[in-house]
Amino acid sequence: MSESRHNVTIRPIGYARSCFKEKFGIPRQPGLVPHARARIKMLAPYNRPEAFRGIEDFSHLWISFLFHQHLGAAWRATVRPPRLGGNERVGVFATRSTYRPNPLGLSVVQLDRIEIAGDAVTLHVSGVDLLDGTPVVDIKPYVPYADALPDAHGGFAPTPPDRTLSITFTEAAEQQIAAREAAGLADLRALITELLRLDPRPAYRGHETQAADFGMRLYDFDLRWRIEGKEVTVTALVNSGTRGGSEK
Amino acid sequence: MSESRHNVTIRPIGYARSCFKEKFGIPRQPGLVPHARARIKMLAPYNRPEAFRGIEDFSHLWISFLFHQHLGAAWRATVRPPRLGGNERVGVFATRSTYRPNPLGLSVVQLDRIEIAGDAVTLHVSGVDLLDGTPVVDIKPYVPYADALPDAHGGFAPTPPDRTLSITFTEAAEQQIAAREAAGLADLRALITELLRLDPRPAYRGHETQAADFGMRLYDFDLRWRIEGKEVTVTALVNSGTRGGSEK
């Protein structure tokens, strides 16, 4: 590919610290897990408080970011979206897949508050689908009169994902969650409930009926659960160390 | 600024050809001028028809693009949005101003149709606020269940701009429009009406009451109009050559 005069170098302006430590289990769109929180810490020289003047009047923000775990990866003309069961191929531009020509991600998040302390500027946001460590390259306000198009219709994902799973917790898991909530992880039980209702299993396994155990990394622990039919049981929060995403 | 391992080179995947030939007069958000049309012509190797498979099932698309007339320009921590009369300063991240650290623009547009002819792939879109020649760097589907947030609220631009101007046409202008519509520029009168209702004057001049003449480039002509109070009169379409945006 020839170099173009319109090739540009994009630089991170900040980094997101989020509860999601690996790709497995991250919601597939923003807003699906309202209690999924992140902090966006701005880098110098973009940490000037005046650059954010007025932003707290907006309820939501667009975060443009880099798919940093895909940097240098080849793009693909077609992908298999999980929403289609992981079997059917559609064009990459008809999806928000990471296998794009330019590794740009886009998420709308709720702005909870902005924290300014000395030369540190941190945006506290929620409803995220951002991997921990994501480089943020732009922040723009969500402008409802221009961006909210409730009459738009959308291809293979016209409605939010099914949330018919029922979530229960073992006594051990309840105690571990209560301990972490008491130590400062607010709304952890709500977060886990919202996450597992989305069924993080690989799409091709979502129709299995036999019981199976899964795990994913969340904050500094592994979340473990068992799924059987439509019943999810959260079994434990264990110290992190193993990779999640596989059967446990 | 130190080089980061997350600096990435972004490459155009296509270019937008639009009715807007200069910045003056372009709507300040997408969707405000439904008849503003553009074609996005894909570059090789992104012109593979299969990369767009399924896209026609979506009514709207997010277009990520470069502010190509701002490449190399310095960012500004604060800007004066037209919506605030051009006097009050807010943080650049509380706006969609072009004076950003990374020159990334974002617009939601309506997808009218996709045209595939040999190795040419062209997306026909409308409701654009894209300057002619804009480099497009990503195309993503608008996913209503995730992106349409009608309850979001938005800072200094909570509602669409005022459209209380009344638009009339001189007989000469009517004839020139009819001739161009007959030659293939469909809905030109509707486009002009939608555009001028938004009052393209600089914000600081929007409260003037004395009559003044303005012009802007549109397609291959200069659109000329007179404004006096709330009354706009379209006076002529003349062959392009002069720059618009100034008094005529």
Interface residues (C-beta under 8 A of the other chain):
Chain A: M1 S4 H6 N7 V8 T9 I10 R11 P12 I13 Q29 P30 G31 L32 P45 Y46 R48 E50 A51 F52 R53 G54 I55 D57 F58 S59 H60 W62 S64 L66 H68 L71 A77 T78 R89 V90 G91 V92 F93 A94 T95 R96 R100 P101 N102 P103 L104 L106 V108 P135 V137 D138 I139 K140 P141 Y142 V143 P144 Y145 A146 D147 A148 L149 P150 D151 A152 H153 G154 G155 F156 A157 P158 T159 P160
Chain B: M1 S4 H6 N7 V8 T9 I10 R11 P12 I13 Q29 P30 G31 L32 P45 Y46 R48 E50 A51 F52 R53 G54 I55 D57 F58 S59 H60 W62 S64 L66 H68 L71 A77 T78 R89 V90 G91 V92 F93 A94 T95 R96 R100 P101 N102 P103 L104 L106 V108 P135 V137 D138 I139 K140 P141 Y142 V143 P144 Y145 A146 D147 A148 L149 P150 D151 A152 H153 G154 G155 F156 A157 P158 T159 P160
